[in-house]
Structure formats: C-alpha cells, structure tokens
Amino acid sequence: MLDYTLKNIDPECIEDLLVKVEKSFDIKFVGDELIHITTFGELCDHIVNKIKLDRSDDCTSQQAFYKLRGAISSTLQIDNQLISTTSLLADILPQQNRHTSIKQLESLLGFRLNILSPPFWVICVLLLLSLASFINLFFYWKMGIAGITFSIAGFWLADSMANELDLQTVGQVAEKMARENYLQSRRNPKTFNQKEVEKVLTDWFADEFGLEKEELTREAKL
C-alpha cells in the first residue's frame, strides 16, 4: 500500500490500522490509491477528502462522553451527574459483573468498546505454550499440532472471558470511542469535524506504534 519508513513500522501493522480507520470514518481505500502518499500530512488530507459528509465544528470527544455517560446511567442505574471524565471505571464496573455490564453498554451504544483483556499471566502461559508447540512440530508433530490447537482455543476462551480493564477512567473510554468509532460517537453521524481528523490519526498512530506524538508532524515520512 505505502512505503512506510517511520520508526521501521511493519507495513502489515499499518495496513491493519488503516482497516480500523476505514471503519471509524466509514470510508474505503481502493486498490493503489494510497501509493502516492509519502507523508503523514498527505495521509490525513487524503482521508479528510474521502469523508463525504457535512462538516461541523462540534467536539466529538465531548459527544462521545455524553453518549457513554448516558449509556452508563441507563444501564447501571447511576445518576449521570455523578459520572465525570475522571470517574474510575473500576468503581463503576465492579469486577464480579464487569463482563456482563460492558456487554450491556456495548449493546446500547451499538459497537464494541474493547476495554477488557485477560490477566497478563494467562497471556504469558498461552504464548509459551504456542512457542513450545511450534518447536514440537519439528520433533513430535502430532503433539505440536495438539498444542497449537489447544493454545488457539485458549486464546479464544481467554478473550471471551477477559475481565481486566485496559483503561482507568470514563474520559479515556470516551477518547477511545471518538477514535475507533468516530461517526457513531457523534450526535449526528452524518457530519464530521475536519479539524479533528489529524488529531485522531496522530493519537491513533502514537498509541498503536508507541511513537512520540512530536514525531508525527505533517512532514513525517511514511
């Protein structure tokens, strides 16, 4: 798609992120249309030009917060005046029924929040099992295949039963919503704020690839 050189990021990882960008902004990259893009600024401008919606100057993060606050209040029966951007998720979503509560929130919002992960030790065990199983393929292939199958099932089960919060506050979830579900987080999903697109992409690249936001200038080479 593109010749990425920024921080030696794997091109496949960039393409995975662009798939998420397509979903968030309801656009579609076709064929080699990005082949001429050489800088981060050009990518931002190209995405803005692809969004064929009315333009508005209202703040998406703020709207995402109000939408999330309303969903929390309605689903968990909490006075919305008690919910702020600094409210702790651990207090709002107790661990004992956290998974169910988040499913209810996602159902009301209309999209997944993806704010839960399995315990770190579970992931480490499954990764070690996967590595050992792969090595076993060269010596005892049947055992290796069995181990790989078990580890795949383990990853699926761990994901479906994930109960550890990835974020700490309601405000952080709202920011994530505004990034990963941009149009769905807006009061009017048929509009967008052109000035926000570059910020959203900057935050996304920085979070996904561990980059300093200062590196993601408009002149940064891709």
C-alpha positions, 0 to 999 in steps of 0.5 A: 500500500505505502512505503512506510519508513517511520520508526521501521513500522511493519507495513502489515501493522499499518495496513491493519490500522488503516482497516480500523480507520476505514471503519471509524470514518466509514470510508474505503481505500481502493486498490493503489490509491494510497501509493502516492502518499509519502507523508503523514500530512498527505495521509490525513488530507487524503482521508479528510477528502474521502469523508463525504459528509457535512462538516461541523465544528462540534467536539466529538470527544465531548459527544462521545462522553455524553453518549457513554455517560448516558449509556452508563446511567441507563444501564447501571442505574447511576445518576449521570451527574455523578459520572465525570471524565475522571470517574474510575471505571473500576468503581463503576464496573465492579469486577464480579459483573464487569463482563456482563455490564460492558456487554450491556453498554456495548449493546446500547451504544451499538459497537464494541468498546474493547476495554477488557483483556485477560490477566497478563499471566494467562497471556504469558502461559498461552504464548509459551505454550504456542512457542513450545508447540511450534518447536514440537512440530519439528520433533513430535508433530502430532503433539505440536499440532495438539498444542497449537490447537489447544493454545488457539482455543485458549486464546479464544476462551481467554478473550471471551472471558477477559475481565481486566480493564485496559483503561482507568477512567470514563474520559479515556473510554470516551477518547477511545470511542471518538477514535475507533468509532468516530461517526457513531460517537457523534450526535449526528453521524452524518457530519464530521469535524475536519479539524479533528481528523489529524488529531485522531490519526496522530493519537491513533498512530502514537498509541498503536506504534508507541511513537512520540506524538512530536514525531508525527508532524505533517512532514513525517515520512511514511 
